[in-house]
Amino acid sequence: MTVIDNAVYVDGRRVATPVSLDDTFEALQAAPGGFAWIGLYRPDAAELEVVAKEFGLHELAVEDALAGHQRAKLDRYGDTRFVVLRPARYLDAEERVEFGEVHLFVGQDFVVGVRHAESPDLGRVRARLESDGLLARGPMGVLYAVLDQVVDEYAPVVAGLENDIDEIEDELFSGEAAVAKRIYDLSGEVMEFQRATKPLVGVIETLRAELDAGSSDDDSGLELRRSFRDVLDHVIRITEKADEFRQTLQNALSVHATLVAQRQNEVMQSLTETSLAQSEQTKKISSWAAIFFAPSLVAGIYGMNFHNMPELGWEAGYPFAIVLMIASASVLYLIFKSRHWL
């Protein structure tokens, strides 16, 4: 059974705790001016269909509540409001953000909450409202309290994301290889966080406009409108912070790309310098080889005992060969030296 809690309230007090949904409908009929608050956790189609039939919930809203994976939004079907909230919590051990989903059907005499995740703890919200007597505000008071709880739980998420971004800024200049992937993953979490929080601005503004148009100026109605305004202020600050996070991560990604390009340029420059140095060494080796080649050639020719070489019979034959070797080497040396190959 997915019914987490089930109660009927009159003037802010719990007057009945039905054990079944059928008993809830009977108790509500016996409590004029009261309202029912039913909390469901991942209900199946049959269970939600029973509630939908009794309270006249629109089939499209019921379909969204069963399917899940909805964006944060506010839809109206006659006198019933269908609100989708995207709670979030930061998992310290895994350094990531986990997103949930809460659907609320809010009518004149009922609130049906459908939760698809562990967060937020709506039992805590109910206990706070019962102890503070705030249930006298009716179903809209419940909607405010749940919305306030979801927004309050965004604070640790903001702190966790901010800490992760600070770590990225430290790793950015340390040459960590995995920093690019972490920036990319964190950017995805921030964008998902924006999708959860930004629509709430429009949702709360719409609710405030409806309250301003239809509520009385008694203390209860005035205090409820002030409460929604306070939540709106918190949401605006959170969305602004999320925008800053996204811009910071975009800047970090740009800086990382610049640093990677700079390191690649440094590597290429080092390789170029090494190549130039090797080329200079090759030139020097080739030049010296050419210098020694000429005298070696002369020595090789005139060092052979060929009787048909007339130079060998000359009195100055061998001195001439020596002078020729030295002259050829000197000429080559001067040529290569003038070209800075030596």
Phi, psi and chi 1 to 4 in degrees:
 res  aa     phi    psi   chi1   chi2   chi3   chi4
   1 MET       -  134.9 -173.1   64.5  174.8      -
   2 THR  -103.2    8.8   59.1      -      -      -
   3 VAL   -79.1  112.8  177.7      -      -      -
   4 ILE   -80.0  -46.1  -56.7  -57.8      -      -
   5 ASP  -151.0  152.6 -156.9  -12.7      -      -
   6 ASN  -151.9  117.4 -175.8    8.7      -      -
   7 ALA  -150.8  157.4      -      -      -      -
   8 VAL  -117.8  133.2  175.0      -      -      -
   9 TYR  -120.6  141.4  -60.0   90.9      -      -
  10 VAL  -133.6  124.4  176.3      -      -      -
  11 ASP    55.8   35.3  -64.4  -30.8      -      -
  12 GLY    82.9    4.5      -      -      -      -
  13 ARG  -115.8  142.6  -66.4  179.8  -63.1  105.3
  14 ARG   -75.0  119.1 -177.0 -172.8  -72.5 -121.6
  15 VAL  -108.2  -13.8  -62.6      -      -      -
  16 ALA  -155.2  143.7      -      -      -      -
  17 THR  -126.8   81.2  -54.3      -      -      -
  18 PRO   -64.0  149.1  -20.2   33.1      -      -
  19 VAL   -91.8  -10.2  -64.5      -      -      -
  20 SER  -144.9  165.0   68.1      -      -      -
  21 LEU   -66.8  -35.5  -65.2  176.9      -      -
  22 ASP   -62.4  -40.5  -68.4  -26.2      -      -
  23 ASP   -65.9  -31.5  -67.0  -19.7      -      -
  24 THR   -63.2  -44.8  -56.5      -      -      -
  25 PHE   -64.2  -39.5  -52.0  140.5      -      -
  26 GLU   -67.7  -42.0  -66.0  178.1    1.9      -
  27 ALA   -66.1  -34.6      -      -      -      -
  28 LEU   -67.5  -37.6 -176.4   59.3      -      -
  29 GLN   -67.1  -27.9  -67.2  175.9   -5.6      -
  30 ALA   -88.8    3.7      -      -      -      -
  31 ALA  -126.5   79.2      -      -      -      -
  32 PRO   -58.9  137.1  -17.6   28.3      -      -
  33 GLY    81.3   -1.8      -      -      -      -
  34 GLY   -95.6 -179.5      -      -      -      -
  35 PHE  -146.5  156.0   73.4   94.4      -      -
  36 ALA  -103.6  142.8      -      -      -      -
  37 TRP  -125.4  112.0 -176.9   -0.8      -      -
  38 ILE  -113.4  124.6  -57.3  171.1      -      -
  39 GLY  -107.4  120.5      -      -      -      -
  40 LEU  -116.4  144.3  -55.9  175.5      -      -
  41 TYR  -120.1  109.5  178.2   71.5      -      -
  42 ARG    47.0   59.5  -68.0  179.4  177.3  173.1
  43 PRO   -70.2  154.9   29.3  -35.7      -      -
  44 ASP   -86.0  176.0   57.1   31.8      -      -
  45 ALA   -63.1  -38.2      -      -      -      -
  46 ALA   -65.6  -44.6      -      -      -      -
  47 GLU   -64.7  -44.9  -70.0  171.7  -26.1      -
  48 LEU   -69.9  -29.0 -166.7   54.3      -      -
  49 GLU   -66.5  -35.7 -175.6   60.8   32.5      -
  50 VAL   -61.4  -46.5  173.3      -      -      -
  51 VAL   -65.9  -42.3  179.2      -      -      -
  52 ALA   -62.3  -41.2      -      -      -      -
  53 LYS   -65.9  -40.3 -176.7  177.4  179.8 -179.9
  54 GLU   -70.7  -40.1 -175.7   63.5   30.1      -
  55 PHE   -99.6    1.2  -69.0  119.2      -      -
  56 GLY    69.5   40.5      -      -      -      -
  57 LEU   -74.1  141.4  -55.4 -179.4      -      -
  58 HIS   -69.8  141.3 -163.0  -81.2      -      -
  59 GLU   -63.3  -33.1   59.3 -178.6    5.7      -
  60 LEU   -67.5  -39.8  -67.7  178.8      -      -
  61 ALA   -66.2  -40.3      -      -      -      -
  62 VAL   -62.6  -41.8  173.0      -      -      -
  63 GLU   -61.6  -42.1 -177.5 -179.5  -18.1      -
  64 ASP   -63.2  -40.8  -72.8  -14.8      -      -
  65 ALA   -66.0  -34.5      -      -      -      -
  66 LEU   -76.1  -40.1  -74.2  172.4      -      -
  67 ALA   -73.4  -37.8      -      -      -      -
  68 GLY    72.4 -165.9      -      -      -      -
  69 HIS    55.9   44.3  -56.3  -70.3      -      -
  70 GLN  -100.9  157.6  -57.0  -65.0  -46.9      -
  71 ARG   -81.2  159.4   60.6  179.5  178.3   83.6
  72 ALA   -64.9  128.7      -      -      -      -
  73 LYS  -163.7  170.1   63.9  178.6 -178.9  177.3
  74 LEU  -133.0  119.9  167.0   63.6      -      -
  75 ASP  -120.0  148.5  -68.4  -25.8      -      -
  76 ARG  -117.6  131.8  -72.9 -149.9   61.5  154.3
  77 TYR  -126.2   90.6  -61.3   94.4      -      -
  78 GLY    68.0 -124.3      -      -      -      -
  79 ASP   -89.5    2.6  -66.3  -28.0      -      -
  80 THR  -105.5  131.8  -58.7      -      -      -
  81 ARG   -99.2  135.9  -62.2  176.4  177.5   88.4
  82 PHE  -115.0  113.9  176.6   59.9      -      -
  83 VAL  -116.7  131.4 -178.3      -      -      -
  84 VAL  -112.6  125.6  178.3      -      -      -
  85 LEU  -119.2  147.2  -56.6  176.3      -      -
  86 ARG  -116.8   85.4  -63.5  -65.5  -51.4  -80.5
  87 PRO   -67.3  160.1   25.6  -33.5      -      -
  88 ALA  -146.0  152.2      -      -      -      -
  89 ARG  -144.3  147.8   60.2  175.3 -179.6  168.7
  90 TYR   -96.7  125.4 -174.5   81.3      -      -
  91 LEU   -94.8  105.5  -55.1  178.5      -      -
  92 ASP   -62.6  -41.5  -69.8  -52.3      -      -
  93 ALA   -63.1  -36.1      -      -      -      -
  94 GLU  -100.7   -6.5  -56.9  174.5   26.9      -
  95 GLU    50.8   54.3  -68.3 -171.2  -24.7      -
  96 ARG  -149.6  166.3   68.2  177.8 -178.5   89.1
  97 VAL  -104.7  132.4 -178.7      -      -      -
  98 GLU  -108.4  130.1  179.9 -176.6   75.9      -
  99 PHE  -108.5  141.5  -65.3   91.4      -      -
 100 GLY  -118.7 -162.7      -      -      -      -
 101 GLU  -156.6  133.7 -161.2  164.7  -28.2      -
 102 VAL  -131.4  131.4  173.3      -      -      -
 103 HIS  -114.1  134.9  -59.2  158.3      -      -
 104 LEU  -126.0  126.9  -65.2  172.6      -      -
 105 PHE  -102.6  116.3  -62.7   89.2      -      -
 106 VAL  -119.5  113.0 -177.1      -      -      -
 107 GLY  -114.0 -168.9      -      -      -      -
 108 GLN   -71.5  -31.1  -66.8 -178.9  -17.7      -
 109 ASP  -132.7   26.7   59.8   -7.5      -      -
 110 PHE  -160.2  155.2   67.0   89.1      -      -
 111 VAL  -136.1  124.3  176.3      -      -      -
 112 VAL  -117.5  116.2  178.2      -      -      -
 113 GLY  -104.7  127.5      -      -      -      -
 114 VAL  -116.9  115.8  179.2      -      -      -
 115 ARG  -109.1  134.9 -175.8  159.7   54.1   92.5
 116 HIS  -113.4    8.2  -72.4  -84.8      -      -
 117 ALA  -149.6  172.0      -      -      -      -
 118 GLU   -72.3  -24.6  -58.7  -57.8  -38.4      -
 119 SER  -113.7  141.2  175.4      -      -      -
 120 PRO   -85.9  166.0   33.4  -35.4      -      -
 121 ASP   -83.4   95.0 -174.8   -1.1      -      -
 122 LEU   -71.0  -20.4  -62.6 -175.2      -      -
 123 GLY   -62.7  -36.6      -      -      -      -
 124 ARG   -66.8  -38.4 -176.1 -169.8  -52.4  168.2
 125 VAL   -64.1  -43.7  176.7      -      -      -
 126 ARG   -63.4  -43.1 -171.4 -172.0  -67.6  -97.9
 127 ALA   -63.5  -39.8      -      -      -      -
 128 ARG   -64.8  -42.8  177.1  169.1   65.6   88.1
 129 LEU   -65.9  -39.5  -69.8  177.0      -      -
 130 GLU   -67.7  -36.6  -70.3  179.0  -14.6      -
 131 SER   -76.1  -30.6   63.2      -      -      -
 132 ASP   -89.5   -8.4  -66.7  -15.9      -      -
 133 GLY    72.7   16.4      -      -      -      -
 134 LEU   -77.7   -7.9  -62.5  177.5      -      -
 135 LEU   -68.7   -9.9  -73.1  168.5      -      -
 136 ALA   -64.4  -17.2      -      -      -      -
 137 ARG   -75.3  -10.4  -60.7  178.1 -179.4  179.2
 138 GLY    84.2 -164.6      -      -      -      -
 139 PRO   -56.9  -36.4  -27.2   35.9      -      -
 140 MET   -66.9  -30.0  -71.4  -60.9  -68.7      -
 141 GLY   -65.9  -37.1      -      -      -      -
 142 VAL   -65.9  -43.7  174.8      -      -      -
 143 LEU   -59.4  -43.4  174.2   57.2      -      -
 144 TYR   -60.9  -45.7  153.6   72.1      -      -
 145 ALA   -63.8  -41.7      -      -      -      -
 146 VAL   -65.9  -43.6  174.2      -      -      -
 147 LEU   -61.9  -41.1 -174.8   58.4      -      -
 148 ASP   -64.3  -39.6 -176.7   56.4      -      -
 149 GLN   -64.8  -43.0  179.4   67.4   27.4      -
 150 VAL   -61.7  -44.3  169.6      -      -      -
 151 VAL   -67.9  -39.0  173.3      -      -      -
 152 ASP   -61.6  -35.5  -76.2  -13.9      -      -
 153 GLU   -75.6   -7.1  -69.2 -175.0    4.2      -
 154 TYR   -74.0  -22.7  -73.8  150.7      -      -
 155 ALA   -59.4  -49.1      -      -      -      -
 156 PRO   -61.9  -30.0  -20.9   32.8      -      -
 157 VAL   -66.5  -44.3  177.0      -      -      -
 158 VAL   -60.4  -43.6  170.9      -      -      -
 159 ALA   -64.0  -41.3      -      -      -      -
 160 GLY   -65.6  -43.6      -      -      -      -
 161 LEU   -64.3  -40.0  -70.5  173.5      -      -
 162 GLU   -63.1  -40.2 -170.7  168.3   26.5      -
 163 ASN   -65.8  -40.6 -178.0   67.2      -      -
 164 ASP   -62.8  -40.3  -71.3  -16.0      -      -
 165 ILE   -66.9  -38.1  -68.4  173.9      -      -
 166 ASP   -61.6  -40.4  -70.1  -20.0      -      -
 167 GLU   -65.0  -38.5  -69.5  179.0   -4.3      -
 168 ILE   -63.3  -42.1  -77.7  179.3      -      -
 169 GLU   -62.0  -33.6  -69.4  177.2  -20.6      -
 170 ASP   -72.2  -37.4  -67.0  -22.8      -      -
 171 GLU   -77.4  -18.0  -64.9  172.4   -2.2      -
 172 LEU   -58.9  -39.4 -159.2   57.4      -      -
 173 PHE  -101.4    7.9  -62.5   95.4      -      -
 174 SER   -92.8   -6.9   64.7      -      -      -
 175 GLY    80.7   17.2      -      -      -      -
 176 GLU   -62.0  131.5  -67.7  -74.6  -19.6      -
 177 ALA   -73.0  -28.9      -      -      -      -
 178 ALA   -90.1    4.2      -      -      -      -
 179 VAL   -66.3  -34.0   66.8      -      -      -
 180 ALA   -64.0  -43.4      -      -      -      -
 181 LYS   -64.6  -39.0 -176.8  179.0 -176.8  -56.0
 182 ARG   -66.7  -38.3 -168.5  175.4 -176.7 -168.8
 183 ILE   -62.1  -43.7  -67.1  174.8      -      -
 184 TYR   -63.7  -46.3  179.6   80.1      -      -
 185 ASP   -63.1  -42.6  -67.1  -19.0      -      -
 186 LEU   -67.8  -35.1 -164.5   54.2      -      -
 187 SER   -62.5  -38.7  -63.8      -      -      -
 188 GLY   -63.2  -40.7      -      -      -      -
 189 GLU   -66.0  -40.6  -68.7 -176.3   -4.4      -
 190 VAL   -65.0  -41.2  170.2      -      -      -
 191 MET   -64.6  -39.4  -74.4 -171.6  -72.1      -
 192 GLU   -65.1  -37.6 -173.9   69.8   18.3      -
 193 PHE   -65.0  -38.9 -172.0   56.3      -      -
 194 GLN   -63.6  -40.3  -74.3 -179.4  -50.6      -
 195 ARG   -65.2  -26.4  -76.0 -168.3  -73.5  -93.0
 196 ALA   -81.7  -31.6      -      -      -      -
 197 THR  -100.3  -39.3   57.1      -      -      -
 198 LYS   -59.5  -43.6  -87.7 -165.7  172.0 -177.4
 199 PRO   -62.5  -20.3  -23.1   34.3      -      -
 200 LEU   -64.8  -27.8  -68.0 -178.2      -      -
 201 VAL   -60.1  -49.3  175.4      -      -      -
 202 GLY   -66.7  -37.4      -      -      -      -
 203 VAL   -61.4  -48.8  168.8      -      -      -
 204 ILE   -69.2  -38.5  -61.1  173.4      -      -
 205 GLU   -62.6  -38.0  -72.9  177.1  -16.9      -
 206 THR   -66.2  -43.4  -59.2      -      -      -
 207 LEU   -62.8  -40.7  -68.7  172.4      -      -
 208 ARG   -64.5  -40.6  -73.0 -171.8   62.0 -151.6
 209 ALA   -63.5  -39.1      -      -      -      -
 210 GLU   -66.6  -40.1  -67.5  177.7   -5.8      -
 211 LEU   -66.1  -40.8  -70.4  172.0      -      -
 212 ASP   -63.0  -35.1  -70.3  -21.0      -      -
 213 ALA   -80.5  -31.9      -      -      -      -
 214 GLY  -114.9  -11.2      -      -      -      -
 215 SER   -89.4  155.5  -62.4      -      -      -
 216 SER   -84.0  173.2   61.5      -      -      -
 217 ASP   -95.7   21.9  -69.3  -28.3      -      -
 218 ASP   -72.7  173.8   58.1   14.6      -      -
 219 ASP   -61.4  -38.8  -68.7  -18.9      -      -
 220 SER   -66.2  -47.6  177.5      -      -      -
 221 GLY   -65.7  -40.0      -      -      -      -
 222 LEU   -66.1  -42.3 -179.3   61.0      -      -
 223 GLU   -66.5  -34.9 -169.4   62.4   29.9      -
 224 LEU   -66.1  -41.3 -171.8   56.8      -      -
 225 ARG   -65.3  -38.9  -66.9 -163.6  -65.3  -86.9
 226 ARG   -64.0  -37.4  -71.5  173.7  176.1  170.7
 227 SER   -64.8  -43.8  -61.9      -      -      -
 228 PHE   -64.1  -36.0  -85.6  106.5      -      -
 229 ARG   -64.7  -38.5 -177.2  178.7   62.7 -170.5
 230 ASP   -64.4  -42.7  179.9   65.9      -      -
 231 VAL   -63.0  -39.5  176.4      -      -      -
 232 LEU   -60.3  -41.8  178.1   60.2      -      -
 233 ASP   -60.3  -42.0  -69.1  -20.6      -      -
 234 HIS   -64.0  -42.9  -69.5  169.7      -      -
 235 VAL   -64.0  -41.4  170.7      -      -      -
 236 ILE   -62.1  -42.0  -69.8  175.2      -      -
 237 ARG   -64.0  -38.9  -74.4 -162.0  -65.4  -90.9
 238 ILE   -67.3  -43.1  -70.6  171.2      -      -
 239 THR   -65.2  -37.4   55.7      -      -      -
 240 GLU   -64.0  -39.3  -70.2  174.7  -11.6      -
 241 LYS   -65.3  -40.6 -160.5   70.2  175.6  175.9
 242 ALA   -64.3  -37.7      -      -      -      -
 243 ASP   -62.8  -40.3  -70.2  -21.1      -      -
 244 GLU   -63.4  -41.9  -67.7  177.2    7.5      -
 245 PHE   -59.6  -45.5  -70.6  162.1      -      -
 246 ARG   -64.5  -41.2 -172.1  169.9 -178.0  178.3
 247 GLN   -65.7  -40.4 -175.6   61.4   48.3      -
 248 THR   -62.3  -41.9  -60.2      -      -      -
 249 LEU   -67.9  -37.1  -71.3  170.9      -      -
 250 GLN   -63.1  -41.7  -71.5  177.2  -14.7      -
 251 ASN   -64.6  -40.8  -66.4  -21.2      -      -
 252 ALA   -63.0  -39.6      -      -      -      -
 253 LEU   -65.7  -38.5 -159.4   57.8      -      -
 254 SER   -65.8  -43.8  -61.8      -      -      -
 255 VAL   -62.5  -42.2  171.0      -      -      -
 256 HIS   -61.4  -42.7  179.8  -96.5      -      -
 257 ALA   -63.1  -38.7      -      -      -      -
 258 THR   -64.4  -43.1  -58.4      -      -      -
 259 LEU   -65.1  -40.4  -69.0  175.0      -      -
 260 VAL   -62.8  -44.2  169.9      -      -      -
 261 ALA   -63.3  -38.8      -      -      -      -
 262 GLN   -65.1  -42.3 -178.2  178.6  -12.3      -
 263 ARG   -64.8  -39.2  -66.3 -169.9 -170.6  103.9
 264 GLN   -63.9  -40.0  -70.1  176.1  -17.3      -
 265 ASN   -63.2  -40.1  -71.1  -22.2      -      -
 266 GLU   -64.3  -40.2  -69.4  174.2   -6.6      -
 267 VAL   -65.1  -44.7  170.9      -      -      -
 268 MET   -62.8  -40.0  -68.0  -60.2  -63.1      -
 269 GLN   -64.2  -41.0 -177.6  178.1   -3.7      -
 270 SER   -64.5  -41.7  176.4      -      -      -
 271 LEU   -64.9  -38.3  -68.6  175.0      -      -
 272 THR   -64.4  -44.4  -58.6      -      -      -
 273 GLU   -62.5  -40.7  -67.8  175.1   -7.9      -
 274 THR   -63.6  -41.7  -57.6      -      -      -
 275 SER   -63.8  -41.2  177.3      -      -      -
 276 LEU   -64.1  -41.1  -69.7  173.9      -      -
 277 ALA   -63.7  -42.5      -      -      -      -
 278 GLN   -63.6  -36.8  -68.7  175.6  -15.4      -
 279 SER   -64.3  -41.3  177.4      -      -      -
 280 GLU   -63.7  -42.1  -69.8  -63.2  -35.9      -
 281 GLN   -63.3  -39.5  -66.5  -64.2  -31.7      -
 282 THR   -62.8  -40.8  -57.6      -      -      -
 283 LYS   -60.9  -43.8  -72.7  179.9 -179.2  178.9
 284 LYS   -64.1  -44.1  -69.4 -178.7  179.4 -179.5
 285 ILE   -63.7  -42.9  -66.0  172.4      -      -
 286 SER   -64.9  -38.4  -59.8      -      -      -
 287 SER   -65.1  -46.6  -60.1      -      -      -
 288 TRP   -65.0  -35.6  -76.8  111.2      -      -
 289 ALA   -63.9  -39.9      -      -      -      -
 290 ALA   -66.7  -38.5      -      -      -      -
 291 ILE   -62.6  -44.0  -69.7  172.6      -      -
 292 PHE   -78.9  -14.7  -74.0  110.9      -      -
 293 PHE   -68.8  -42.8  171.9   76.2      -      -
 294 ALA   -60.6  -54.1      -      -      -      -
 295 PRO   -63.5  -32.2   18.9  -30.7      -      -
 296 SER   -65.6  -37.5  -62.1      -      -      -
 297 LEU   -65.2  -45.3  178.1   62.5      -      -
 298 VAL   -61.9  -44.9  173.9      -      -      -
 299 ALA   -64.0  -37.4      -      -      -      -
 300 GLY   -66.8  -36.4      -      -      -      -
 301 ILE   -73.9  -52.4  -66.3  174.3      -      -
 302 TYR   -81.1   -5.3  -71.5  100.0      -      -
 303 GLY   -86.7   -5.8      -      -      -      -
 304 MET   -87.8  144.5  -68.3 -175.1  -67.3      -
 305 ASN   -85.8   67.8 -102.4  -22.0      -      -
 306 PHE   -95.8  119.9  -70.2  148.8      -      -
 307 HIS   -72.3  -21.5  -65.6  -71.5      -      -
 308 ASN   -87.4    9.8   58.5  -11.1      -      -
 309 MET   -96.9  108.2  -64.9 -178.8   70.5      -
 310 PRO   -61.9  -26.5   21.6  -32.2      -      -
 311 GLU   -62.7  -25.7  -64.6   91.1  -23.0      -
 312 LEU   -70.6  -21.6  -63.8  178.5      -      -
 313 GLY   -89.3  -10.6      -      -      -      -
 314 TRP   -70.1  151.9  -64.4   -6.2      -      -
 315 GLU   -68.7  -34.5 -174.3  175.9  -13.9      -
 316 ALA  -105.2   25.3      -      -      -      -
 317 GLY   -62.7  -54.9      -      -      -      -
 318 TYR   -69.3  -40.9  -79.5  103.7      -      -
 319 PRO   -58.9  -34.9  -28.2   37.3      -      -
 320 PHE   -64.4  -39.9  169.7   76.1      -      -
 321 ALA   -64.2  -40.0      -      -      -      -
 322 ILE   -65.0  -44.4  -66.9  173.4      -      -
 323 VAL   -62.0  -38.1  170.7      -      -      -
 324 LEU   -63.9  -39.9 -177.7   60.0      -      -
 325 MET   -64.9  -45.3  -72.4 -172.0  -65.9      -
 326 ILE   -65.6  -40.4  -65.0  174.4      -      -
 327 ALA   -65.4  -44.3      -      -      -      -
 328 SER   -64.8  -40.4   61.0      -      -      -
 329 ALA   -65.3  -40.4      -      -      -      -
 330 SER   -65.3  -42.8  -59.7      -      -      -
 331 VAL   -61.4  -46.1  170.0      -      -      -
 332 LEU   -63.2  -38.3  -70.4  173.4      -      -
 333 TYR   -62.7  -44.9  175.9   80.7      -      -
 334 LEU   -64.3  -37.2  -67.4  174.0      -      -
 335 ILE   -65.0  -50.0  -68.6  173.2      -      -
 336 PHE   -67.6  -33.2  -65.9  146.6      -      -
 337 LYS   -67.2  -38.4 -170.5   68.5  174.0  178.0
 338 SER   -66.6  -25.4   65.3      -      -      -
 339 ARG   -95.0    8.0  -63.9 -173.2  178.9 -176.3
 340 HIS    60.8   32.9  -55.1  -74.5      -      -
 341 TRP   -90.1   -5.3  -69.6   -0.5      -      -
 342 LEU  -121.6      -  -64.3  174.7      -      -
